[in-house]
Amino acid sequence: MAMPSAAIGSPIEQLEAQTRWRLAEVLFWLATLLPFVLTPDYLVLASQVAISALFALSLDLILGYAGIVSLGHAAFFGVGAYTAGLVSKWGWGEPITGLLMAGFVAGLMGFLMSFVIARFRHLALIMITLGFGLLLVELANSASWLTGGADGLQGVHMWPLLGVFTFDLYGYTAYTYALIVLFLFFLMSRRLINSPFGLALRGIRENALRMRAIGAESKPHIRKVYTIAGVMAGIAGAILTQTTETVSLEVLGFPRSADILVMLILGGTGRLYGGLIGATIYMVARDQFSGVNPQYWYFPIGILLIAVVLFLPNGILGGLAQLIDTARGRRWFGWLIAPLSSLWSGGRRT
């Protein structure tokens, strides 16, 4: 028996309901402050987690919500990293300015690239993004007079943040800086996804031809979200440069694109918190496994990835959502799990 339309609510009302903050989301962001108290010796790692989470969030916008599979997303990350590094090398080490310039350059590149991306789907799209990323690596390597080539960019020196907070070896400023930027872009992404624009992206992901048939052109939406994702990835790369004062060809390479894709698969695509959870699990696991065996640390990561794909095909958050759906209606569900379910259902694939 179909439910009355009044009970279901209009799509706009449903989107507005999803924008309300839940208890689990508040607890999640409060938990991001715990490293300052519980693990102050690991704040450098925590800053790397926050940077990777922002990078994963940018990929989730195009992959999880628009269905654009990219194997060259590190191109925007690397362009942002090199932009921030070059601005500093040329005499202007103010972090916020470098961040904005990195976002602008990466976003401009994303906008220009989006005209090509919007024309293709599936295998052709994968090959185009992969080839674009590999091309940038070779260009950066050959332009050693500008990028430093295989030796990396030398002479990067950042000024104190806001003229007060120095990027030290302990990671206090780096983690605070990365966490604030991550939170701001998460707020923007959360609002973007829970809007008519986000609803259109999900429609494009499911069936772009049908969206066109009902009068919703997919290309303008793809161009917009791809540009936004480029800005976010570039800013993530800029933060890495500013907090480490180093830039190398690795920031542009395919391994970084693959790593961020693995993080997203672990956490779950099409869920705003999926990239954040996946980045945390991946970076912490990498740190621990590489400490045990620096040469073969990818092996346990591979086992973890296979296990997630086999048993949790929608990622860890997707698996938790399935558990919630199974448990829904049980007597203990209301007081035990329901308050926390919003974390993996708030930005879920619909």
Secondary structure as UniProt FT lines:
FT   HELIX           5..8
FT   HELIX           11..18
FT   HELIX           23..31
FT   TURN            32..33
FT   HELIX           34..36
FT   TURN            37..38
FT   HELIX           40..42
FT   HELIX           43..60
FT   HELIX           61..65
FT   HELIX           74..89
FT   TURN            90..91
FT   HELIX           95..117
FT   TURN            118..119
FT   HELIX           122..142
FT   HELIX           144..147
FT   HELIX           149..151
FT   TURN            162..164
FT   TURN            169..170
FT   HELIX           172..193
FT   HELIX           196..206
FT   HELIX           208..213
FT   TURN            214..215
FT   HELIX           218..244
FT   HELIX           249..251
FT   HELIX           254..267
FT   TURN            269..270
FT   HELIX           272..292
FT   HELIX           298..311
FT   TURN            313..314
FT   HELIX           315..327
FT   TURN            328..329
FT   TURN            331..332
FT   HELIX           333..336
FT   HELIX           338..340
FT   HELIX           342..345
FT   TURN            346..347
//
